[in-house]
Amino acid sequence: MRIKRFSPKLILTVVATVATTLVVHADDKPTRAKVDASKLPPASDKQGLTYTADIKAIFEKSCTKCHGADKQKAKLRLDSLADILKGGEDGKILEPGHSAESLLVASISCVGDEDDWMPPKNNKAKIPPLTPAQIGLIRAWIDQGAK
Ligand code: HEC
């Protein structure tokens, strides 16, 4: 039987891979929502999405009553791109390029803990859940860098 020694190059590759994985996951904050990505509505294939042109109106209709100038539930404002990128009391709510791992997407898709669904179930303002098409646009916008 021939015993093959591990080449230094292979060992380096393994070490580098492990190190990268550790670094990538070191910021395991709420942005990294642990959800089953297959349960999320798919991202839209629309290109060139921006907050101002495509996303602002959705948040204004369904979110800013509680996350805007009057009220800042969870210390979160969703009425400007800067505030959205800043996040809320638990930290960032999205990670540009990674919609499936963004807390924002988990919340609006109503997967996971019911207390985290947004807008909240049975809210007094009777704001309905976002549609799969709206969620798909928000996902694509995040995947394209949340510009
Ligand atoms: C009727 C009020 C209301 C509306 C409308 C609403 N939210 Fe919320 N939101 C809350 C409350 C209350 C919390 C805090 C929940 C908690 O701490 O359990 C919250 C928390 C959040 C959080 C977690 C922030 C953090 O740092 O913990 C996110 C993300 C969020 N909302 C997104 C949205 C989005 C996106 C919309 C619109 C689609 C929306 N919300 C609409 C009341 C609302």
Backbone and ligand atoms as CSV (ligand in chain L), in Angstrom:
chain,resi,resn,atom,element,x,y,z
A,1,MET,N,N,0.857,-1.192,0.000
A,1,MET,CA,C,0.000,0.000,0.000
A,1,MET,C,C,0.890,1.237,0.000
A,2,ARG,N,N,0.502,2.189,-0.784
A,2,ARG,CA,C,1.280,3.417,-0.899
A,2,ARG,C,C,0.651,4.494,-0.009
A,3,ILE,N,N,1.453,5.016,0.872
A,3,ILE,CA,C,0.902,6.093,1.708
A,3,ILE,C,C,1.316,7.426,1.117
A,4,LYS,N,N,0.323,8.186,0.720
A,4,LYS,CA,C,0.604,9.487,0.098
A,4,LYS,C,C,0.729,10.539,1.198
A,5,ARG,N,N,1.791,11.297,1.144
A,5,ARG,CA,C,1.888,12.383,2.130
A,5,ARG,C,C,1.115,13.582,1.628
A,6,PHE,N,N,0.508,14.297,2.523
A,6,PHE,CA,C,-0.208,15.511,2.111
A,6,PHE,C,C,0.799,16.535,1.646
A,7,SER,N,N,0.548,17.111,0.506
A,7,SER,CA,C,1.474,18.122,0.010
A,7,SER,C,C,1.252,19.425,0.774
A,8,PRO,N,N,2.313,20.187,0.973
A,8,PRO,CA,C,2.170,21.481,1.683
A,8,PRO,C,C,1.121,22.363,1.011
A,9,LYS,N,N,1.029,22.250,-0.305
A,9,LYS,CA,C,0.087,23.084,-1.047
A,9,LYS,C,C,-1.352,22.734,-0.635
A,10,LEU,N,N,-1.614,21.418,-0.511
A,10,LEU,CA,C,-2.959,20.990,-0.122
A,10,LEU,C,C,-3.278,21.481,1.286
A,11,ILE,N,N,-2.295,21.326,2.175
A,11,ILE,CA,C,-2.519,21.765,3.564
A,11,ILE,C,C,-2.819,23.260,3.601
A,12,LEU,N,N,-2.044,24.030,2.821
A,12,LEU,CA,C,-2.267,25.479,2.763
A,12,LEU,C,C,-3.675,25.794,2.283
A,13,THR,N,N,-4.113,25.075,1.247
A,13,THR,CA,C,-5.448,25.307,0.697
A,13,THR,C,C,-6.508,25.053,1.760
A,14,VAL,N,N,-6.346,23.938,2.487
A,14,VAL,CA,C,-7.329,23.586,3.519
A,14,VAL,C,C,-7.342,24.663,4.606
A,15,VAL,N,N,-6.165,25.062,5.051
A,15,VAL,CA,C,-6.077,26.080,6.100
A,15,VAL,C,C,-6.729,27.378,5.626
A,16,ALA,N,N,-6.437,27.755,4.387
A,16,ALA,CA,C,-6.989,29.001,3.852
A,16,ALA,C,C,-8.516,28.931,3.792
A,17,THR,N,N,-9.033,27.773,3.377
A,17,THR,CA,C,-10.482,27.616,3.267
A,17,THR,C,C,-11.139,27.734,4.636
A,18,VAL,N,N,-10.563,27.044,5.613
A,18,VAL,CA,C,-11.125,27.088,6.969
A,18,VAL,C,C,-11.073,28.516,7.505
A,19,ALA,N,N,-9.927,29.179,7.295
A,19,ALA,CA,C,-9.774,30.549,7.796
A,19,ALA,C,C,-10.817,31.473,7.169
A,20,THR,N,N,-11.007,31.339,5.852
A,20,THR,CA,C,-11.981,32.188,5.159
A,20,THR,C,C,-13.373,31.950,5.715
A,21,THR,N,N,-13.709,30.673,5.916
A,21,THR,CA,C,-15.029,30.337,6.444
A,21,THR,C,C,-15.217,30.983,7.810
A,22,LEU,N,N,-14.202,30.908,8.650
A,22,LEU,CA,C,-14.295,31.486,9.990
A,22,LEU,C,C,-14.491,32.989,9.912
A,23,VAL,N,N,-13.727,33.632,9.042
A,23,VAL,CA,C,-13.829,35.083,8.927
A,23,VAL,C,C,-15.214,35.478,8.425
A,24,VAL,N,N,-15.698,34.757,7.401
A,24,VAL,CA,C,-16.994,35.086,6.817
A,24,VAL,C,C,-18.099,34.954,7.855
A,25,HIS,N,N,-17.974,33.959,8.731
A,25,HIS,CA,C,-19.045,33.730,9.692
A,25,HIS,C,C,-18.812,34.419,11.031
A,26,ALA,N,N,-17.664,35.123,11.138
A,26,ALA,CA,C,-17.358,35.790,12.394
A,26,ALA,C,C,-18.408,36.847,12.712
A,27,ASP,N,N,-19.018,37.424,11.664
A,27,ASP,CA,C,-20.011,38.472,11.894
A,27,ASP,C,C,-21.411,37.880,11.906
A,28,ASP,N,N,-21.570,36.708,12.467
A,28,ASP,CA,C,-22.874,36.052,12.560
A,28,ASP,C,C,-23.838,36.855,13.424
A,29,LYS,N,N,-24.252,37.957,12.926
A,29,LYS,CA,C,-25.171,38.831,13.646
A,29,LYS,C,C,-26.572,38.604,13.083
A,30,PRO,N,N,-27.581,39.332,13.575
A,30,PRO,CA,C,-28.939,39.094,13.105
A,30,PRO,C,C,-29.122,39.186,11.595
A,31,THR,N,N,-28.232,39.907,10.915
A,31,THR,CA,C,-28.336,39.974,9.458
A,31,THR,C,C,-28.369,38.582,8.856
A,32,ARG,N,N,-27.609,37.689,9.484
A,32,ARG,CA,C,-27.542,36.322,8.987
A,32,ARG,C,C,-28.703,35.536,9.552
A,33,ALA,N,N,-29.841,35.695,8.938
A,33,ALA,CA,C,-31.022,34.990,9.422
A,33,ALA,C,C,-30.890,33.518,9.062
A,34,LYS,N,N,-31.149,32.671,10.041
A,34,LYS,CA,C,-31.068,31.235,9.781
A,34,LYS,C,C,-32.423,30.764,9.272
A,35,VAL,N,N,-32.634,30.899,7.993
A,35,VAL,CA,C,-33.907,30.457,7.443
A,35,VAL,C,C,-33.652,29.479,6.302
A,36,ASP,N,N,-34.659,28.685,6.025
A,36,ASP,CA,C,-34.610,27.765,4.904
A,36,ASP,C,C,-34.866,28.583,3.638
A,37,ALA,N,N,-33.786,28.829,2.880
A,37,ALA,CA,C,-33.883,29.724,1.724
A,37,ALA,C,C,-34.928,29.259,0.712
A,38,SER,N,N,-35.231,27.949,0.708
A,38,SER,CA,C,-36.196,27.444,-0.270
A,38,SER,C,C,-37.616,27.909,0.058
A,39,LYS,N,N,-37.811,28.417,1.277
A,39,LYS,CA,C,-39.154,28.885,1.657
A,39,LYS,C,C,-39.368,30.361,1.304
A,40,LEU,N,N,-38.315,31.023,0.832
A,40,LEU,CA,C,-38.437,32.441,0.500
A,40,LEU,C,C,-38.949,32.597,-0.928
A,41,PRO,N,N,-39.792,33.601,-1.186
A,41,PRO,CA,C,-40.157,33.862,-2.576
A,41,PRO,C,C,-38.889,34.162,-3.377
A,42,PRO,N,N,-38.809,33.703,-4.625
A,42,PRO,CA,C,-37.580,33.894,-5.411
A,42,PRO,C,C,-37.325,35.367,-5.730
A,43,ALA,N,N,-36.041,35.695,-5.905
A,43,ALA,CA,C,-35.671,37.060,-6.279
A,43,ALA,C,C,-36.163,37.347,-7.693
A,44,SER,N,N,-36.591,38.562,-7.906
A,44,SER,CA,C,-37.016,38.989,-9.234
A,44,SER,C,C,-35.798,39.023,-10.160
A,45,ASP,N,N,-36.030,38.888,-11.476
A,45,ASP,CA,C,-34.869,38.978,-12.383
A,45,ASP,C,C,-34.730,40.376,-12.982
A,46,LYS,N,N,-35.460,41.327,-12.429
A,46,LYS,CA,C,-35.349,42.708,-12.884
A,46,LYS,C,C,-33.960,43.259,-12.543
A,47,GLN,N,N,-33.363,43.935,-13.487
A,47,GLN,CA,C,-32.003,44.457,-13.285
A,47,GLN,C,C,-32.014,45.942,-12.940
A,48,GLY,N,N,-30.914,46.419,-12.394
A,48,GLY,CA,C,-30.721,47.847,-12.152
A,48,GLY,C,C,-31.633,48.442,-11.097
A,49,LEU,N,N,-31.990,47.649,-10.090
A,49,LEU,CA,C,-32.911,48.133,-9.057
A,49,LEU,C,C,-32.220,49.124,-8.119
A,50,THR,N,N,-32.948,50.163,-7.741
A,50,THR,CA,C,-32.423,51.106,-6.751
A,50,THR,C,C,-33.487,51.365,-5.693
A,51,TYR,N,N,-33.020,51.790,-4.521
A,51,TYR,CA,C,-33.939,52.105,-3.424
A,51,TYR,C,C,-34.949,53.159,-3.868
A,52,THR,N,N,-34.441,54.251,-4.434
A,52,THR,CA,C,-35.324,55.369,-4.769
A,52,THR,C,C,-36.366,54.992,-5.814
A,53,ALA,N,N,-35.951,54.284,-6.848
A,53,ALA,CA,C,-36.882,53.997,-7.940
A,53,ALA,C,C,-37.796,52.810,-7.655
A,54,ASP,N,N,-37.328,51.826,-6.908
A,54,ASP,CA,C,-38.075,50.572,-6.831
A,54,ASP,C,C,-38.531,50.153,-5.436
A,55,ILE,N,N,-37.855,50.574,-4.413
A,55,ILE,CA,C,-38.092,50.012,-3.076
A,55,ILE,C,C,-38.795,50.981,-2.127
A,56,LYS,N,N,-38.457,52.248,-2.247
A,56,LYS,CA,C,-38.976,53.282,-1.335
A,56,LYS,C,C,-40.501,53.207,-1.208
A,57,ALA,N,N,-41.191,53.108,-2.338
A,57,ALA,CA,C,-42.664,53.123,-2.318
A,57,ALA,C,C,-43.236,51.934,-1.545
A,58,ILE,N,N,-42.571,50.796,-1.640
A,58,ILE,CA,C,-43.051,49.596,-0.923
A,58,ILE,C,C,-42.953,49.831,0.578
A,59,PHE,N,N,-41.807,50.343,1.034
A,59,PHE,CA,C,-41.622,50.581,2.467
A,59,PHE,C,C,-42.565,51.689,2.954
A,60,GLU,N,N,-42.774,52.704,2.115
A,60,GLU,CA,C,-43.656,53.800,2.525
A,60,GLU,C,C,-45.079,53.299,2.731
A,61,LYS,N,N,-45.487,52.365,1.898
A,61,LYS,CA,C,-46.844,51.846,1.997
A,61,LYS,C,C,-47.006,50.907,3.198
A,62,SER,N,N,-46.009,50.083,3.475
A,62,SER,CA,C,-46.209,48.989,4.430
A,62,SER,C,C,-45.382,49.072,5.713
A,63,CYS,N,N,-44.403,49.952,5.781
A,63,CYS,CA,C,-43.470,49.881,6.909
A,63,CYS,C,C,-43.266,51.188,7.673
A,64,THR,N,N,-43.285,52.325,6.990
A,64,THR,CA,C,-42.791,53.549,7.639
A,64,THR,C,C,-43.762,54.111,8.680
A,65,LYS,N,N,-45.000,53.603,8.722
A,65,LYS,CA,C,-45.916,54.008,9.793
A,65,LYS,C,C,-45.277,53.671,11.146
A,66,CYS,N,N,-44.585,52.555,11.211
A,66,CYS,CA,C,-43.936,52.134,12.462
A,66,CYS,C,C,-42.420,52.323,12.439
A,67,HIS,N,N,-41.855,52.489,11.276
A,67,HIS,CA,C,-40.396,52.633,11.153
A,67,HIS,C,C,-40.092,53.882,10.341
A,68,GLY,N,N,-40.567,55.049,10.807
A,68,GLY,CA,C,-40.338,56.289,10.054
A,68,GLY,C,C,-40.197,57.464,10.987
A,69,ALA,N,N,-40.636,58.615,10.522
A,69,ALA,CA,C,-40.453,59.847,11.294
A,69,ALA,C,C,-41.235,59.810,12.611
A,70,ASP,N,N,-42.453,59.257,12.614
A,70,ASP,CA,C,-43.289,59.289,13.818
A,70,ASP,C,C,-42.892,58.238,14.844
A,71,LYS,N,N,-42.743,57.005,14.388
A,71,LYS,CA,C,-42.390,55.907,15.299
A,71,LYS,C,C,-41.162,55.200,14.756
A,72,GLN,N,N,-40.323,54.741,15.678
A,72,GLN,CA,C,-39.141,53.970,15.263
A,72,GLN,C,C,-39.127,52.668,16.059
A,73,LYS,N,N,-40.061,51.775,15.741
A,73,LYS,CA,C,-40.108,50.485,16.435
A,73,LYS,C,C,-38.774,49.776,16.238
A,74,ALA,N,N,-38.289,49.168,17.312
A,74,ALA,CA,C,-36.985,48.482,17.307
A,74,ALA,C,C,-35.864,49.420,16.862
A,75,LYS,N,N,-36.059,50.727,17.100
A,75,LYS,CA,C,-35.069,51.763,16.739
A,75,LYS,C,C,-34.687,51.697,15.257
A,76,LEU,N,N,-35.660,51.272,14.452
A,76,LEU,CA,C,-35.380,51.078,13.031
A,76,LEU,C,C,-36.199,52.061,12.199
A,77,ARG,N,N,-35.517,52.764,11.302
A,77,ARG,CA,C,-36.208,53.613,10.328
A,77,ARG,C,C,-35.986,53.039,8.941
A,78,LEU,N,N,-37.073,53.037,8.173
A,78,LEU,CA,C,-36.992,52.481,6.819
A,78,LEU,C,C,-37.358,53.540,5.784
A,79,ASP,N,N,-37.186,54.826,6.156
A,79,ASP,CA,C,-37.581,55.879,5.220
A,79,ASP,C,C,-36.402,56.556,4.541
A,80,SER,N,N,-35.201,56.001,4.688
A,80,SER,CA,C,-34.081,56.474,3.868
A,80,SER,C,C,-33.108,55.312,3.708
A,81,LEU,N,N,-32.370,55.339,2.626
A,81,LEU,CA,C,-31.424,54.249,2.367
A,81,LEU,C,C,-30.375,54.181,3.474
A,82,ALA,N,N,-29.897,55.340,3.923
A,82,ALA,CA,C,-28.868,55.359,4.972
A,82,ALA,C,C,-29.382,54.674,6.232
A,83,ASP,N,N,-30.633,54.975,6.622
A,83,ASP,CA,C,-31.195,54.360,7.830
A,83,ASP,C,C,-31.415,52.858,7.653
A,84,ILE,N,N,-31.829,52.452,6.479
A,84,ILE,CA,C,-32.035,51.022,6.214
A,84,ILE,C,C,-30.706,50.280,6.360
A,85,LEU,N,N,-29.644,50.861,5.807
A,85,LEU,CA,C,-28.335,50.205,5.869
A,85,LEU,C,C,-27.775,50.209,7.290
A,86,LYS,N,N,-28.202,51.202,8.078
A,86,LYS,CA,C,-27.737,51.292,9.461
A,86,LYS,C,C,-28.339,50.175,10.319
A,87,GLY,N,N,-29.610,49.868,10.091
A,87,GLY,CA,C,-30.253,48.793,10.835
A,87,GLY,C,C,-30.992,49.270,12.072
A,88,GLY,N,N,-31.348,48.321,12.937
A,88,GLY,CA,C,-32.158,48.628,14.112
A,88,GLY,C,C,-31.454,48.262,15.401
A,89,GLU,N,N,-32.239,48.049,16.456
A,89,GLU,CA,C,-31.639,47.807,17.772
A,89,GLU,C,C,-30.820,46.521,17.811
A,90,ASP,N,N,-31.108,45.589,16.928
A,90,ASP,CA,C,-30.353,44.343,16.921
A,90,ASP,C,C,-29.240,44.343,15.875
A,91,GLY,N,N,-28.974,45.497,15.286
A,91,GLY,CA,C,-27.902,45.573,14.294
A,91,GLY,C,C,-28.433,45.643,12.885
A,92,LYS,N,N,-27.573,45.285,11.943
A,92,LYS,CA,C,-27.921,45.402,10.528
A,92,LYS,C,C,-29.065,44.461,10.172
A,93,ILE,N,N,-29.908,44.892,9.248
A,93,ILE,CA,C,-31.045,44.066,8.854
A,93,ILE,C,C,-30.859,43.474,7.467
A,94,LEU,N,N,-29.816,43.881,6.792
A,94,LEU,CA,C,-29.553,43.267,5.493
A,94,LEU,C,C,-28.073,43.233,5.206
A,95,GLU,N,N,-27.716,42.331,4.320
A,95,GLU,CA,C,-26.331,42.211,3.914
A,95,GLU,C,C,-26.300,42.316,2.391
A,96,PRO,N,N,-25.783,43.439,1.865
A,96,PRO,CA,C,-25.771,43.594,0.411
A,96,PRO,C,C,-25.167,42.366,-0.268
A,97,GLY,N,N,-25.842,41.866,-1.305
A,97,GLY,CA,C,-25.356,40.693,-2.029
A,97,GLY,C,C,-25.907,39.380,-1.506
A,98,HIS,N,N,-26.555,39.397,-0.357
A,98,HIS,CA,C,-27.011,38.145,0.253
A,98,HIS,C,C,-28.431,38.254,0.778
A,99,SER,N,N,-29.385,38.311,-0.113
A,99,SER,CA,C,-30.767,38.515,0.347
A,99,SER,C,C,-31.292,37.355,1.181
A,100,ALA,N,N,-30.888,36.127,0.835
A,100,ALA,CA,C,-31.434,34.957,1.536
A,100,ALA,C,C,-30.994,34.924,2.998
A,101,GLU,N,N,-29.899,35.627,3.307
A,101,GLU,CA,C,-29.404,35.616,4.684
A,101,GLU,C,C,-29.735,36.900,5.423
A,102,SER,N,N,-30.516,37.763,4.811
A,102,SER,CA,C,-30.821,39.050,5.430
A,102,SER,C,C,-32.062,38.965,6.304
A,103,LEU,N,N,-31.952,39.475,7.534
A,103,LEU,CA,C,-33.075,39.477,8.469
A,103,LEU,C,C,-34.307,40.129,7.849
A,104,LEU,N,N,-34.082,41.213,7.123
A,104,LEU,CA,C,-35.189,41.924,6.475
A,104,LEU,C,C,-36.031,40.980,5.611
A,105,VAL,N,N,-35.362,40.149,4.837
A,105,VAL,CA,C,-36.076,39.253,3.928
A,105,VAL,C,C,-36.820,38.162,4.696
A,106,ALA,N,N,-36.178,37.637,5.748
A,106,ALA,CA,C,-36.848,36.628,6.570
A,106,ALA,C,C,-38.111,37.225,7.191
A,107,SER,N,N,-38.007,38.472,7.680
A,107,SER,CA,C,-39.162,39.098,8.342
A,107,SER,C,C,-40.331,39.289,7.384
A,108,ILE,N,N,-40.066,39.832,6.209
A,108,ILE,CA,C,-41.178,40.124,5.287
A,108,ILE,C,C,-41.701,38.862,4.618
A,109,SER,N,N,-40.891,37.793,4.611
A,109,SER,CA,C,-41.362,36.546,4.000
A,109,SER,C,C,-42.166,35.714,4.992
A,110,CYS,N,N,-42.240,36.189,6.237
A,110,CYS,CA,C,-43.004,35.492,7.272
A,110,CYS,C,C,-42.583,34.038,7.411
A,111,VAL,N,N,-41.284,33.828,7.488
A,111,VAL,CA,C,-40.766,32.506,7.830
A,111,VAL,C,C,-40.120,32.660,9.202
A,112,GLY,N,N,-39.940,31.572,9.888
A,112,GLY,CA,C,-39.330,31.662,11.211
A,112,GLY,C,C,-40.310,32.162,12.264
A,113,ASP,N,N,-39.765,32.709,13.345
A,113,ASP,CA,C,-40.544,33.112,14.508
A,113,ASP,C,C,-41.640,34.127,14.147
A,114,GLU,N,N,-42.863,33.805,14.507
A,114,GLU,CA,C,-44.011,34.659,14.196
A,114,GLU,C,C,-43.862,36.083,14.723
A,115,ASP,N,N,-43.164,36.214,15.858
A,115,ASP,CA,C,-42.970,37.544,16.440
A,115,ASP,C,C,-42.129,38.443,15.537
A,116,ASP,N,N,-41.388,37.844,14.627
A,116,ASP,CA,C,-40.516,38.621,13.754
A,116,ASP,C,C,-41.141,38.924,12.398
A,117,TRP,N,N,-42.356,38.451,12.164
A,117,TRP,CA,C,-42.974,38.700,10.861
A,117,TRP,C,C,-43.265,40.184,10.715
A,118,MET,N,N,-43.020,40.729,9.520
A,118,MET,CA,C,-43.253,42.149,9.271
A,118,MET,C,C,-44.035,42.346,7.981
A,119,PRO,N,N,-45.045,43.246,7.971
A,119,PRO,CA,C,-45.596,43.907,9.146
A,119,PRO,C,C,-46.139,42.883,10.141
A,120,PRO,N,N,-46.201,43.249,11.447
A,120,PRO,CA,C,-46.651,42.271,12.436
A,120,PRO,C,C,-48.045,41.754,12.102
A,121,LYS,N,N,-48.266,40.481,12.415
A,121,LYS,CA,C,-49.583,39.862,12.224
A,121,LYS,C,C,-50.632,40.664,12.990
A,122,ASN,N,N,-51.805,40.802,12.439
A,122,ASN,CA,C,-52.925,41.489,13.107
A,122,ASN,C,C,-52.554,42.873,13.616
A,123,ASN,N,N,-51.740,43.628,12.867
A,123,ASN,CA,C,-51.415,44.981,13.330
A,123,ASN,C,C,-52.653,45.871,13.232
A,124,LYS,N,N,-52.722,46.838,14.146
A,124,LYS,CA,C,-53.929,47.675,14.254
A,124,LYS,C,C,-54.197,48.468,12.986
A,125,ALA,N,N,-53.133,48.843,12.293
A,125,ALA,CA,C,-53.304,49.621,11.066
A,125,ALA,C,C,-53.797,48.758,9.905
A,126,LYS,N,N,-53.921,47.441,10.157
A,126,LYS,CA,C,-54.383,46.484,9.143
A,126,LYS,C,C,-53.543,46.542,7.855
A,127,ILE,N,N,-52.242,46.691,8.034
A,127,ILE,CA,C,-51.345,46.670,6.875
A,127,ILE,C,C,-51.113,45.211,6.492
A,128,PRO,N,N,-51.461,44.831,5.248
A,128,PRO,CA,C,-51.318,43.426,4.852
A,128,PRO,C,C,-49.864,43.033,4.605
A,129,PRO,N,N,-49.578,41.716,4.590
A,129,PRO,CA,C,-48.210,41.256,4.277
A,129,PRO,C,C,-47.796,41.701,2.879
A,130,LEU,N,N,-46.512,41.764,2.634
A,130,LEU,CA,C,-46.039,42.069,1.280
A,130,LEU,C,C,-46.373,40.902,0.357
A,131,THR,N,N,-46.509,41.205,-0.918
A,131,THR,CA,C,-46.785,40.154,-1.901
A,131,THR,C,C,-45.470,39.478,-2.295
A,132,PRO,N,N,-45.545,38.235,-2.803
A,132,PRO,CA,C,-44.311,37.578,-3.274
A,132,PRO,C,C,-43.577,38.428,-4.318
A,133,ALA,N,N,-44.305,39.170,-5.151
A,133,ALA,CA,C,-43.650,40.015,-6.159
A,133,ALA,C,C,-42.856,41.135,-5.493
A,134,GLN,N,N,-43.427,41.752,-4.439
A,134,GLN,CA,C,-42.704,42.816,-3.731
A,134,GLN,C,C,-41.466,42.251,-3.035
A,135,ILE,N,N,-41.631,41.075,-2.419
A,135,ILE,CA,C,-40.499,40.443,-1.734
A,135,ILE,C,C,-39.410,40.093,-2.750
A,136,GLY,N,N,-39.821,39.617,-3.918
A,136,GLY,CA,C,-38.870,39.285,-4.982
A,136,GLY,C,C,-38.061,40.497,-5.423
A,137,LEU,N,N,-38.721,41.662,-5.489
A,137,LEU,CA,C,-38.020,42.897,-5.866
A,137,LEU,C,C,-37.011,43.290,-4.785
A,138,ILE,N,N,-37.443,43.202,-3.524
A,138,ILE,CA,C,-36.548,43.561,-2.415
A,138,ILE,C,C,-35.348,42.620,-2.388
A,139,ARG,N,N,-35.603,41.328,-2.635
A,139,ARG,CA,C,-34.490,40.373,-2.670
A,139,ARG,C,C,-33.502,40.728,-3.778
A,140,ALA,N,N,-34.027,40.992,-4.974
A,140,ALA,CA,C,-33.142,41.299,-6.100
A,140,ALA,C,C,-32.356,42.581,-5.829
A,141,TRP,N,N,-33.015,43.563,-5.216
A,141,TRP,CA,C,-32.340,44.828,-4.871
A,141,TRP,C,C,-31.179,44.569,-3.907
A,142,ILE,N,N,-31.401,43.739,-2.898
A,142,ILE,CA,C,-30.319,43.413,-1.949
A,142,ILE,C,C,-29.205,42.647,-2.668
A,143,ASP,N,N,-29.603,41.660,-3.486
A,143,ASP,CA,C,-28.605,40.860,-4.211
A,143,ASP,C,C,-27.758,41.731,-5.138
A,144,GLN,N,N,-28.366,42.814,-5.652
A,144,GLN,CA,C,-27.634,43.711,-6.559
A,144,GLN,C,C,-26.826,44.756,-5.787
A,145,GLY,N,N,-26.769,44.627,-4.457
A,145,GLY,CA,C,-25.897,45.517,-3.699
A,145,GLY,C,C,-26.608,46.555,-2.853
A,146,ALA,N,N,-27.955,46.568,-2.875
A,146,ALA,CA,C,-28.746,47.521,-2.059
A,146,ALA,C,C,-28.286,48.958,-2.297
A,147,LYS,N,N,-28.353,49.388,-3.553
A,147,LYS,CA,C,-27.926,50.747,-3.903
A,147,LYS,C,C,-29.074,51.742,-3.802
L,1,HEC,C1,C,-47.644,48.146,12.956
L,1,HEC,C2,C,-46.264,48.459,13.194
L,1,HEC,C3,C,-45.198,47.868,12.299
L,1,HEC,C4,C,-45.186,47.838,10.925
L,1,HEC,C5,C,-46.226,48.343,9.953
L,1,HEC,C6,C,-43.915,47.259,10.556
L,1,HEC,N1,N,-43.182,46.937,11.662
L,1,HEC,FE1,FE,-41.303,46.174,11.738
L,1,HEC,N2,N,-41.338,46.159,13.745
L,1,HEC,C7,C,-42.425,46.529,14.524
L,1,HEC,C8,C,-42.147,46.216,15.914
L,1,HEC,C9,C,-43.087,46.437,17.081
L,1,HEC,C10,C,-40.857,45.638,15.937
L,1,HEC,C11,C,-40.120,45.089,17.155
L,1,HEC,C12,C,-40.491,43.639,17.285
L,1,HEC,C13,C,-39.814,42.983,18.435
L,1,HEC,O1,O,-38.894,43.542,19.012
L,1,HEC,O2,O,-40.263,41.863,18.769
L,1,HEC,C14,C,-40.378,45.629,14.569
L,1,HEC,C15,C,-39.134,45.136,14.195
L,1,HEC,C16,C,-38.696,45.060,12.888
L,1,HEC,C17,C,-37.407,44.522,12.488
L,1,HEC,C18,C,-36.306,44.016,13.426
L,1,HEC,C19,C,-35.349,45.151,13.722
L,1,HEC,C20,C,-34.353,44.831,14.786
L,1,HEC,O3,O,-33.263,45.449,14.801
L,1,HEC,O4,O,-34.650,43.969,15.634
L,1,HEC,C21,C,-37.365,44.581,11.122
L,1,HEC,C22,C,-36.228,44.133,10.203
L,1,HEC,C23,C,-38.612,45.163,10.673
L,1,HEC,N3,N,-39.385,45.431,11.761
L,1,HEC,C24,C,-38.943,45.369,9.355
L,1,HEC,C25,C,-40.184,45.836,8.924
L,1,HEC,C26,C,-40.545,45.978,7.532
L,1,HEC,C27,C,-39.622,45.696,6.358
L,1,HEC,C28,C,-41.834,46.432,7.500
L,1,HEC,C29,C,-42.697,46.664,6.289
L,1,HEC,C30,C,-42.829,45.584,5.345
L,1,HEC,C31,C,-42.273,46.587,8.876
L,1,HEC,N4,N,-41.244,46.214,9.706
L,1,HEC,C32,C,-43.513,47.049,9.246
L,1,HEC,C33,C,-43.579,47.136,14.086
L,1,HEC,C34,C,-43.941,47.291,12.758
